[in-house]
């Protein structure tokens, strides 16, 4: 049974999400402010954190920084902000994905399951090492999920790593948005959100914008197409 830490200061939302997750078979721990979230993460060792951005004590971005320093854990952020800069900051401090309020519980469940599947897939990949990839100054180790750019290691979230792998394994081929969302997120309806665009922008900031090409009206490709 996977354990999820739900961090949300609104008691009604927190309890509603908690009740639904428990009904779906998850073990749930609740927290209502920043300090309590960090303490609960350290004590209960959750498999995933569902984290609101706006919290008393200190905000969700600071919570994310602290829990990732304590023990790297998948984080799905809940944000009332729809500003792209705020979303990219969240991805930059260690969040794996986000859902913008108001959200549907079905969407949250889909994102949670996709993140947990990704963690399991990463464990399986580590147990069965595959050849690394070296292309255009970029080194990708599938087994350790480590990425280096021109010899310097960069930190990618699990989603960013899977997105990069999906693009780089078909280098030069344009991947449609729908295909990428199904392969990386495992949830077709997510293609209607800005999630992919935000993750591509964050990935570009880390590995170099020139390495991921936008094909307007179609999708994305690794490489300049030459």
N, C-alpha and C positions, 0 to 999 in steps of 0.2 A: 504494500500500500504506500503510495507516494504521499509525502507530507508537504503541505503548502502553508506558508506564512502569509496571512492576509493583513496588510497594513493599510488602514483607511480610518481617518478620524471621524467620519460621519457614522454614528452607531447603526443607523438604519441600513446604509449601504453595506457596511462591514458585515452585519448579521445576515443580510439577504444573500450576499456572495458566499458567506460561510455555510449557510444552510444548503445552498445549491451544490456546493462542492462536496459537502458531507453526504448529500443524497446521491452523488455520483461515485461515492466510494473513497474519497480522499480523506486523509487525516489532516485536520486544519488547526493551526495555531493562530490566534488573533493578537494584533497590536494596534494601538490607536494614536501613537505619537512616535517621533523619531527615536528618542532614547530607548523606549520600550521595544521598538522594532529591532534595533541593534542587539539589545540584550536577548530578545527571543531568538534571533538568528543564531547567536552564539550558544544558547542553551539547548535549543531544540534541533539544530542542524537540519533545516528543511531542504527538500529536494528542489523547491522553487519558491520564489518570493513574488507575490502580487502586491505591488507597491504604488501607493498614491504619491503624487508629487507634492501637493500642498499639505503639510503636516505641522502640528505644533511641536515645539522643542527645537528641531531642525528639520529641513525639508527632505523630500524623498531623494533628491540628488546627493545630499550628504549621507543619507542612509545607504544609498547604493555604493558610494565610495568606501564607506566603513565596512560594509559586509563583504565586499569583494576583497578588501585587504585582509579580512579575518579568514574567510573561506570562500573561494569563487563559487557562485551559485547563480543559476539562471534567474533573471529578473524580468518580469513583465510589468511595465509601468502603466498606471492609470493616470491620465492627465486631462484636465479641463482646458489646457492650453492647446491651441491648434497652430501655434507659431512654429515654423520650421526650425528656427534657431534653437528654441527650447527643446524640441525633439532631438536635434542633433547633439545638444549638450548631454541629454539623457543617455543617448547611445555612447557618447564619449566617455562617460564615467562608469560604464560597465553594464548598462541595461541591454537586454537582448532584443526586446520588442516592446511595443506600446499599444495601448488602446485609448482612443480619445473619448472622453465623456461627452454626452450620455452614451453609454454602451449597452449592448445586449448581452445578457449572460451567456447566450449560446456562442457569441463571438469570443468572449473571454475563455470559455471552456475549450473552444477549438484552438485558440492560441496556446493555452496551457498544455493541451495534449500534444500539440506540434512541438513545443519546446522540450517536453519530456521525451518524446520519441527521438528528438535530435541528440539529447544527452545519451540515450541508450545506443544510438547509432555510432556516436563518437567512441563509446566504450568498446563496441564491437570492432570498429576500425583500428583502435589501438591494439587490440588483441590479434589482429590479422594485418600486420604491416604491409603496405603497398609502396611501390616505388615513388620517390619524391618527384616533384616537377620543378624544373628550372627554365624560365622563359622571360626574356626582356628584363633581366635584372631582378626578377622575382623568384624566390625559392619557397616552395610549399611542401611541407612534410605532412603527408596524410595521417601518419600514425600518431605523431605528437600534436598535430593541428597547429604547428608553429609556422609563421610566415616571416620571411626576411625580405627587405627591400634594399638592394645594393649593399648587402652584408649587414644591415641593421635590422634587428628583430622588431616587429611591430605587433601590437596586441589587437587581435580581432575578436569580436564576440562570436559565439557559436553560429549565429545566423549569418554574420558577415563572412565567416570562413566558408560556410556551406554555399553562400551566394558566389563567392570568389571561385570555389571549386566548380560550381555549375557552369560558370562563364569560361574558366580557363581550360576545362576539359574539352570544350568546343571552341577553342581560340579561333577567332576570325569569323565564326558563325554567329549570325544575329539570333538571339534568343528572345522570343516574344514574352511580353509581360505575363500572360496567362501561364505559359510553360514554366517560367521561373517561379511564379507563385505556387504552382502545384508541386514542383519539385522541391523547392526550398522550404516553403511554409506548410505544404501538405494540406492546404485549404483553399479551394478554388474561389470562394467568395471574397477572400482577402484581396483579390485583384482589383476590387472596386475601391480600395483605400489607397492612401498615399504611402503606405508602409514600404513598398518596394523602392519608391523614389528616395525616401529618406535614408534607407539603408545603402542605396547606391551612392548617395552623396557622402555619407559617412565613410564608406569603403574607399571612395576616391580620395578623400582627405588623408587617408592612412597609407595608401599604396601609390598614390600619384594619379591625378585626374586623367592624364593621357592614356592610362592603361584600360579604362573602361569607356567605351564609345556609346553615345546615345544615337539610336536610329529612330528619328521622330515618327510617331505613329505606329511603330513596330515593337521596339524593345531595346535591348542592350547587347553589346558584344565586347569581348576582351580583345584588345589590340586595335590598331588604327585602320585595319582593313586592307593594308597594302600587301 
